[in-house]
Amino acid sequence: MKLSTKVLLLALLNIGVLLLLFAGLLVTQYGGELKPMLIATSREKIDTVSRLLIRELEDLPPERWTPVFDRYSREYGITLVLLDREGNHLGGAKVPIPPIVLQRTKERPPPGLPGERKGPPPDRVGPPGERKGPPPAEGRLFVERTGGELTFWVGMRFRAPFYEVPAALLYASPGWLTSRFFFDGRPWLIAIGVILAVSALCWLPFIRGLTASVAQLSKATERIADGHFEIELPHARRDEIGQLGTSINALSGQLSRFVTGQKRFLADVAHELCSPIARIQFAAGILERRVSDVDREYVADLQAEIQHMSALVNELLSFTKMGLQPEQVKLEPVNLAQITQRAVEREGPSDARIVVAVDPTHAVLADPNLLLRAVSNLLRNALRYAGEAGPVTILSAPQGTHHSLTIADCGPGIPEALLGQVFEPFRRLDSARTRAASGGVGLGLAIVKSCVEACQGEIRCRNRQPTGLEVEIRLPAAPALKVGPPGPTTR
């Protein structure tokens, strides 16, 4: 899981905890009773509607109450029922009343309840609806949740002005949240929106800055792992991540100095070895002319070892030179077929089985000398350690804006755990392929990687099935060359 996802989930969890704490505060405020809390937001609306309905019913005979109840029910989206104290239907919708609701309607209101009146109703004066006395005041509310079609009931007990007995006005709906009369979701949505907006303003900049810094550090360490030490992370942050960036800058500088010093030391050693090796070769040539035919075989073995030593020193000089002189390489269109042919002529003995299937129209942007050295080293490595197991195949293929050149053999391959280390210098591989092209210190494949990267390309290797190893060079494609039709060749 990404770090940004983890931090975002943590932020959402924080918001959820805050909402739970807020809900707990409401429950505590209402003494653990949810019913008063449910009705608190609509108490004023219930009082107002009850006053208006009762006043309107006072001016009408009971047989004309039904249209009034229907109009109020449609307007507010609820079901209205008027019952007397005994549970008898006085007006409104004729629906089944749950027993618990009937029981609550029969409860006697407390004495002195506001709105309770004794004696006949006050005299009418002026227009209908005006009274000498005060209007009907709110009574005692009760809330019940039941089963059936109407599950949420709110009742108001009062003494009706048009009857001398207590009555109850019931408000019913299928649910509390589904009723626009009891529950107005707009304030809650606004509150949740404000919470989310404030949380986003607090968390998103932090998450974005944190993940961006971590991604930058990750890319920097990947470049260091690939051997590119020329990085400089910004020093904008003043926290632990900024300190880590400063430490990575110091580490990359120290590694760059260490690697540069190591390569310079190797270059000096290789340069100093060139003169003694040249003198030994000269002496071996003189010795060969003076020894007898019986001892000439030993001198030939000596010259072969000296030649091998000279090749090692030359590879070491090439490797250190590329590391110490990182000037820009001039890229130009290079024909892959021509480079492959030159490498085969240089490295492939006459009895070697080499299959070449390179399209002569394929051209890449590269330095011809560096690319030739890379292909030659790979071919020499394949022939030396897998030449007897089967043919070595060289083929090219287009890959979008790039071309690939693959050199494959039928040898024992390399253990999967060590595939990522074959291009590291001075790395010994504990397998049948224990030595690189240079003969034991792993410089050949390291030089191949340096040559390919200098041409702005990529190189990778993988094992073949059932046996074998293939190395793929991927370089930017150049405009196709106008030559004859491609065709594989076998040597």
N, C-alpha and C positions, 0 to 999 in steps of 0.2 A: 504494500500500500504506500502511495506517495505521501511525502511529508505534508504537502498542502492539504490532502484529503484528511489526514489525521488531525491537523490543526483545525480544519473546518468542522469536523465531527466534534472536536472538543468545544468549539464555540457554540454549536447547536446544543450540546449537552449542558453547557453553562446556561443558555437561555431556558432550556427545559427545567433545570433546577430552580431558576428564578421564578418561573411560572408556578411550579409546585409550591414554593415558599409563599407566593402570593395567595394561592388557593388555600393553603394552610392557615394563613393569616385571616382570611375571610371566615373560614370555619371556626377559628378561635373567637373571632369577633362576635359571631352569632351563637356562641355557646355550643358548638357542635351540631346545631340543628340546621339542616340544609333547607328546610321548607321556608323559614322566614327569609333566608338569603335568596331563594328563588323568586319570592314575591316582592322583595324590597324594591327592585328596580321598576316594577309596574304598579306600586301601591297608589301613587298619585293619579295615574291614569284610571285605575279602577274606581277611586273615589269620585273623580270627575264624571266618568260615564254613569256611575250609579246615581249621582245627583241629577244629571240631565234626564236619565230615563225615568226616575221616580217623579220628577216634576211634570214630565210630559204625560205620564200615565194618570196623574191626578186630574187632569183636565179632560179625560176621556172615559167613557163607560167601558166596563170590562170586555164587552163584545167587540170593541174596536182596538183592543190591545195587540192583537196578532200582527197586523202590518207594522206596528211600531217595533215589536221584538224582531221581526224579520229584517227590517231596515237596519237596525243596530247590529244584528248578526252579520249581515252582508258587509256593512261598512268596516267593522273591526275584525272580521274573520274568525268569530267565535260563536259558540252556542250559548244562548241566554235562557235561563229557566227561573221562574219565580214560584216559590213554594211558601206555604204557611208553616207554622210551627209543627203541625202534625204531619207534614210531608205531603199535603194535598197540593195539587197543581193549580196555580193561580193564573199563570200566563207564560208565554214563551214556547219554546220547542217541547214537544212531548216525546222525550227520550227516556230510556230506562235509567233510573237513579240508583247508583250503587248503595248497598246498605250502609257502608261507613259514612257516606255523604249524608244520607237521610238521618243517621244518628247525630251527626254534627249540626244539622239544621234544627234538631229538636232541643238542643242545649239552650238553656235560658240565658239571655244576655245579662251581664253584670248590672246591678242596680246603678242608676244614675248614668247610664250610657249616653253619651252625647247623641242628640237626635231623637231620644226617646220622648214621646209626648203622651200626655194623658188627656182624656176628655175628647170632645169633638174637634175636628180639624178647624183651624182658624178661618175666620170669615174671609171671603173673597173680596177684594177691592181692586178697582182698576182693571187693566187688561188681564186675560187669563194667564195664569202662571205666577202672578204677584201675590205675596202673602204678607200678612201683618207680622207673623212670627218668623223666626229664622228658617232657612231652607233645611231639608233633611241632611243631617251631618253623617259622616262615615261611621260605620259600625265596626264590630270586631270581625276581622278576617280569619279564615281558616283555609288550609291547603291540604289536599289529599291526592295521592297518586293511586290509581286503581287499574284494573284490567279492562278489557273490552275495547270498543272503538274509541271512546272518549276516555283517555287515561289521566288527564290533568284537570283537576277541579279546584276552583277557588270560590269560596262562598263568603257573602257579607250578610251578617245577621243584623236586623234593625226592626224598628216598629214602624210599619208602613203608615203614612198619614191618611191613607184612604181605608185602612182597616184598623180595628182596635185590638189586633192580635199581632204578636211578633211574626216577622216574615224573613225569608232568606232569598237573596238574589245570587244565583249560581252562574259562574263563568266556566265553560268547559271547552276543551280542545283536545285533539289527538296527542299532543305532547307540548312540553314547555318550549323546547328549542324550535319546534316547527310552527309555532304561533307567533305572528308578528305583533299580536296584542300584548302577550306576556314578555316576549323576548325581542329586544331590538339589538340586532347584531352589529350595527354600525359603530357604536362606541367601542365594542370589544375589538372589532376589526381595526379601528383606528389605533387603539392601544397596542395591539399586536404589531401593527405596521410601524408604530413609533419605536417599539422595542427592537424590532428587526433592523430598522434603519439605524438606530443608535449603535446596535451591536455591529452592523456592517461597517459603519464609520470607524468603529474602534478596532475591529478585528481584521478587516480586509487589507488595509495598508500594512498591518503587521505581518499577516500571512504572506502577502506579495513580496515584501521586503525580505522576509526570512527565507522563503523558497528561492527567490532570485539569487540571494547571496550564497545559499548552499549549492545551487546549480552552478554558479560561477566557480566556487571552490572545487566542485566535482570535476568540471571541465579542466581546471588548472592541474589537478592531480593526475588526470588522464594524460594530459600532455607531458607531464613530468615522467609518468610511467612509460610513455613512448619515446623518451629520450630528448624531448624538446624542453630545454630549461630556460628559454628566453621568454619568460612570463613576468608580468608585473601586475598584481592585483591592486585595485584601488584601496585607498586608506580612508574612505568616507565614514565607515562605521567606527564607533568608539566602544563597542561592547565586546563580548567574548569572540563573536564571529570575526570582528575586525582584527582582534589579536591573532586569531587563527590565520587570517589572510596574511598578516605581517610575518607570521612564522613560516608560512608556505613560501613567501617571497625570499626570506632568508635561506630557507632550505634549498630552493631552486638555484639561488646564487652559489651556495656552497657546493651543491652537486655539479653545477656547471664548471666551477673552478677545479673540482676534483677530477672530473672526466677529462677536461682539457689538459690538466697536468699529466694525467695518466697517458693520454695519447701523445703528448709531446715527449714524454719519457720513452714511450715505445718507438716513436719516430727517431729519436736520437740513438737508441740502441740498434734499431734496424739499419740506420745510416752507417753507424760505426762497424756493423757486421759486413757491410757490402765489400769493403776493401779486403779484409782477410779472406772472405770467400772467393773473391776474384783471384787473389794470389794462390789460393789452394787449387782452384781450377786450372790456373796456368801451370802450377807445379805438377798437377796430375796429368796434364797433357804432355809435358816433357817426360814424365815417368813412363807414360804409356809407350813412348817411342824407344825407350832404353831397356825395358824389361823383356824377358824371353816370352815366347808364345805360351808357355805353360802358365806364367804368372799374369798374362794379359787379362784373363778373366777376372781376377781379383781387382785389377785396376779399373776395369769396366764397372764393377759393382761400386767401387769407390766414387767414380765419376757420377754414377746414378744418384748416390746419396748426396753428393755435393750439389748436383742439379736440383734435387728435391729441397735441400736446405736453401738454395738460392731462390726457389719459387716461394718458399715460406717467407723469406725476408721481403721479397717483392710484394707479396700480398699484405704483409704487415705495413709496409710503406704506403701502399695504396689506401688501406683503411685509415691510417692516421692522417694521411694527407687530406682525405675527404672530410675528416672531422675537424681539422685545424684550419681548413680553407673553405668555409661555407659560402663562397661567393655565388652569385646568381648564375645558374646554368642556363645557357641559351638553348631554347627548344626550337626544333625545326621538324618538318614532316620527315618521317623515317619509314621506309618500306619494311614491314615485318618479314616478308619472304626473303629479302636480301640479307637482313641481319641474321635470320635463322640459317641461311645457307653459309654465310661466313663463319658462324659459330660451329656448324657441323664440319666444315673443312678444317677448322683450327683444332677442334677437340676430339672429333670422332675418328678413331683408327679405321683402317680399311675393312676390317672384319667385324665392325660394330653394326648391330641391327638397329637402325634409326629410321623411323617412319615420320615423314614430314607431310603435314596436311595444313599448310598455311596458305590462305587466300592471297594471291599476289596483288590484289587490289586494296588490301587492308594496309592503311598507313596510320601512324600515331605521331603525336607530338612528343619528342624526346631528344636527348643528346645521343647521337649515334654511337659514340665511343663508350658512354656509360651503359647504354642498353646492350651493346655487344658484350661488354664485360659481364653484365648480369646474366645474359643468356648462356654465355660460355661457361661461367661458373656452375650454373644449374645443370647444364648438359654434362660437364665433367664429373659433377657429383653423382648424377644418375648412372653414368657409365661405370664409374669406379665401384660403386657399392651395390648396383642392381643390374649391371650390364649383362651378366650371365643368366639372369632369371627370365629374360624375355626382352622383347623390343622396347626401345624408348620412343615414345610418341610425342611429337611436337605439333600442336594444332592451334589455330586462331579462331575467334568467334566474335561477332559484334554484340555489344551490350549497351544499347541506347546511344549515348554520346561518347562511349568508350569502346575500346577493343581489348580483348583478352588474349594472352598467349600462354598456353598451358604446356608444361613439360611433365609427362607422366611416365612412370616405370612400373615394373612388375615385381619389385623387390619386397623385402619383409616389412617395409613401412616403419613408422615411428609410434611408440606408445601414445595413446590419446592424451595422457596427462602432460606430455612433453611437447606437444605440437606447438604450443604458444611460445616455446623457448628456442626453436631451431634457428631463429634469426638473431639471437643474442650472441655477442662475441664471447669467446673463451668459455663456451658452454659445452660440456661433454654429455652425450646422450647415452644412457645405459640401455642399449638395444643392439640389434644386429647392425644398424647404421650408426656406428659409434664415432665416426669421424666425419668432419665436414670436408668440403672440397679442398681446403688448404692443407689437410693432412693431419688434423688432430686438435687444433686450438679453436676451431669454429669460426675462423675469419672469413672463409669463402662465402657462406650464406649471409654473414653480417655485411659484407661488401655488397652482395646482391641487394639487400634491403636498402642500403645507403644509396646505391645507384638508382633504384626505382623511385625512392622518395625524392631524390634530387630532380627527377623528371616529372614530379608531381603525380606520381602513380601510387598504386597500392599493390601489395603482395601478400599472399596467404597460401597455406598448404593444408592438405587434408589427405587422409588415408583412402585408398581405393579398396573396393571389395571385389574378390576376396582378399587379394594382397596388392601391395604396391603403394606408391606415394605420388601425388601430383602437386605441382607448385604452379600457381596461377599469377601472372603479372597482368595488371589492369592499368591501362594508360589512356589519356584523352585521345579521341579519334581525330585524325587529320582528314582533309578532303581525299576522297578515293582516287587512286591512281589509275589512269587509263592504260591498262595492259591487257594481255591475253587472258583467256578464261582460266580460272584456278584449277588446279589438279594436284592430288596427293602424290608424293614421291616416296620411294622406299630405297633405302641404302643398305 
